[in-house]
Amino acid sequence: MLIYNSLTRTREEFVPNEPGKVKMYTCGPTVYHFAHIGNLRTYIMEDVLEKYLRYAGYDVKRAMNITDVGHLSSDADTGEDKMVKGAKREHKTVMEIARFYTDAFFADCAALNIKTPDVVEPATNCIPEFITMVEGLLEKGYAYEAGGNVYFDTSKLEKYYVFGEHDQEDLAVGVREGVEADGNKKNKTDFVLWFTKSKFEDQELKWESPWGLGYPGWHIECSAISLKHLGPYMDLHCGGIDNAFPHHTNEIAQSESYLGHKWCNYWFHVRHLNDASGKMSKSKGAFLTVSLLQEKGYNPLAYRLFCLQSHYRKVLVFDWANLDNAQTAYDKLVARIAALEDGPADPADAEETEALRRRFQEALDNDLNTSLAVTALYDVLKAKISGAAKRALIGEFDTVLGLGLLEAAARKAEAAPAAQEGDEEIDALVAARTAAKKEKNFAEADRIRDLLKDMGVTLVDTKEGTTWHR
């Protein structure tokens, strides 16, 4: 398998440290608000990567953190904690906010067929591990105390900007919401390992430490959690491209300084989802969620298909027309699978089946080219093999693609006998109701439903669309 390594900026053959086993870490959400669909694009692509590694025969252990403390509104260690900000917004405690949005995140993942990682660890569970790592960095001379806080000293590194494709002046800022100078820092690129003074009065969660009452910096969390669950050598670290600096840069700095050796071999970064105004971001205010897509009548798995139709290293542009196309493509794909003939597999299918399987594997071995993998799925439907062989291959491929195709096709086939077609007036009203739901004109959708009910027509809403019968 060839994979693009963001650290070396080249495509490399993927070779794990231990044959047959993969230790994989993905940066989890900061649970102060709902995940938007741009965030979830990253988790979808990481999910495909994990599932393909398992499909290819690897024993994968994947860990993910939940950031419920320490992530400030600026990546330059300034501003208030995002969790505190969320608690103020909703007049709840930080832990109430964390529990609610953690549950919401995993509900979104379930709707998108994203597998829960083997290990999910909230940062607030690991305070002793953070303190141990900070103490180790101080002992080794890579950290210093100033103004009550503990900072990592980037001047002690031979090379700090390890993701060299970025402009160093831009990286020196590395913030989303403004920069405030921190007079405690020896170097502008130094970062906080443990806070006791900065923004302390606003911090709800705090713990005793050798440096006083305080809380961890954001970057130390992923390093310590990954070391706890995956050990001192890691194969694969994933995240959105906006994590490359400063978060992943700082993870590498502190982890390798603490361990004394190279820590992680491969870095997998997913590009942004953009809308008409640029990168999708919570800081802009309104943003799109899975729940909103569902309210507008879209199947979340149509959004997953939309993501798979583009390469993870390309910026993906979202608009409603593109999502409409993905929904239509998904519905047609499910309909074609539902219409496959029954009957036993033919022994003559074996050679063609293996050729189709190779096509699918070659696509994903080529830096996780999901677009070509989806094309390989369509090739199965066009192939001259039995319906049983087609279903088996589609089910096999879908263990990686995660589109729920066989399940959706079964539901459609089950509902088909009750459906009636051929009445242009009713079909037009059903289409008008579907359009009204997508526009969130629920009053009009309800009016049409009631009108159809008066006509003796019952509607059946499913993920694949709406059918009707008298």
BELTAUR-V142917 format. One record per residue. N is the residue number from 1. PSI is psi as a letter, one per 30 degrees, with the letter a starting at -180 (999 if undefined). Layout:
BEGIN
N/PSI
N/PSI
END
This chain:
BEGIN
1/k
2/k
3/k
4/k
5/j
6/f
7/e
8/f
9/h
10/l
11/k
12/l
13/k
14/j
15/j
16/l
17/e
18/k
19/k
20/f
21/k
22/k
23/j
24/k
25/k
26/k
27/k
28/a
29/l
30/j
31/i
32/f
33/l
34/k
35/k
36/l
37/f
38/e
39/e
40/f
41/e
42/e
43/e
44/e
45/e
46/e
47/e
48/e
49/e
50/e
51/e
52/e
53/e
54/e
55/e
56/f
57/g
58/k
59/j
60/k
61/j
62/k
63/k
64/k
65/l
66/j
67/j
68/g
69/l
70/f
71/j
72/l
73/f
74/k
75/f
76/g
77/h
78/l
79/a
80/l
81/k
82/e
83/e
84/e
85/e
86/e
87/e
88/e
89/e
90/g
91/h
92/l
93/l
94/e
95/e
96/e
97/e
98/e
99/e
100/e
101/f
102/e
103/e
104/e
105/e
106/f
107/e
108/e
109/e
110/e
111/f
112/g
113/h
114/k
115/k
116/k
117/l
118/e
119/k
120/j
121/j
122/k
123/e
124/f
125/f
126/g
127/e
128/e
129/e
130/e
131/e
132/e
133/e
134/e
135/e
136/e
137/e
138/e
139/e
140/f
141/g
142/g
143/l
144/l
145/k
146/k
147/g
148/f
149/l
150/k
151/k
152/k
153/j
154/f
155/f
156/f
157/k
158/e
159/k
160/e
161/i
162/f
163/i
164/f
165/f
166/l
167/k
168/e
169/e
170/e
171/e
172/f
173/d
174/h
175/l
176/f
177/h
178/l
179/k
180/k
181/k
182/j
183/f
184/f
185/k
186/e
187/k
188/f
189/f
190/l
191/l
192/k
193/e
194/k
195/k
196/f
197/e
198/j
199/g
200/e
201/f
202/f
203/j
204/e
205/k
206/l
207/l
208/k
209/l
210/f
211/g
212/l
213/k
214/a
215/l
216/l
217/l
218/e
219/e
220/f
221/e
222/e
223/e
224/e
225/e
226/e
227/e
228/e
229/f
230/f
231/a
232/f
233/k
234/k
235/e
236/k
237/k
238/l
239/l
240/l
241/f
242/f
243/f
244/e
245/k
246/f
247/e
248/e
249/e
250/e
251/e
252/e
253/e
254/e
255/e
256/e
257/e
258/e
259/e
260/g
261/l
262/k
263/e
264/k
265/e
266/k
267/k
268/j
269/k
270/k
271/l
272/l
273/k
274/k
275/a
276/f
277/g
278/a
279/k
280/k
281/k
282/f
283/f
284/f
285/c
286/k
287/l
288/k
289/l
290/e
291/e
292/e
293/e
294/e
295/e
296/g
297/g
298/k
299/k
300/e
301/f
302/e
303/e
304/e
305/e
306/e
307/e
308/f
309/f
310/l
311/k
312/f
313/g
314/k
315/k
316/k
317/k
318/k
319/l
320/e
321/e
322/e
323/e
324/e
325/e
326/e
327/e
328/e
329/e
330/e
331/e
332/e
333/e
334/e
335/e
336/e
337/e
338/f
339/f
340/k
341/k
342/l
343/l
344/l
345/l
346/k
347/f
348/f
349/f
350/e
351/e
352/e
353/e
354/e
355/e
356/e
357/e
358/e
359/e
360/e
361/e
362/e
363/e
364/f
365/f
366/i
367/h
368/h
369/i
370/f
371/e
372/f
373/e
374/e
375/e
376/e
377/e
378/e
379/e
380/e
381/e
382/f
383/l
384/i
385/l
386/l
387/e
388/e
389/e
390/e
391/e
392/e
393/e
394/e
395/e
396/e
397/e
398/f
399/f
400/e
401/e
402/h
403/f
404/h
405/e
406/e
407/e
408/e
409/e
410/e
411/e
412/e
413/e
414/e
415/f
416/e
417/f
418/f
419/k
420/k
421/l
422/f
423/j
424/e
425/e
426/e
427/e
428/e
429/e
430/e
431/e
432/e
433/e
434/e
435/e
436/e
437/e
438/e
439/g
440/g
441/i
442/f
443/e
444/e
445/e
446/e
447/e
448/e
449/e
450/e
451/e
452/e
453/e
454/f
455/g
456/g
457/k
458/k
459/k
460/j
461/k
462/l
463/f
464/f
465/a
466/k
467/l
468/l
469/l
470/999
END
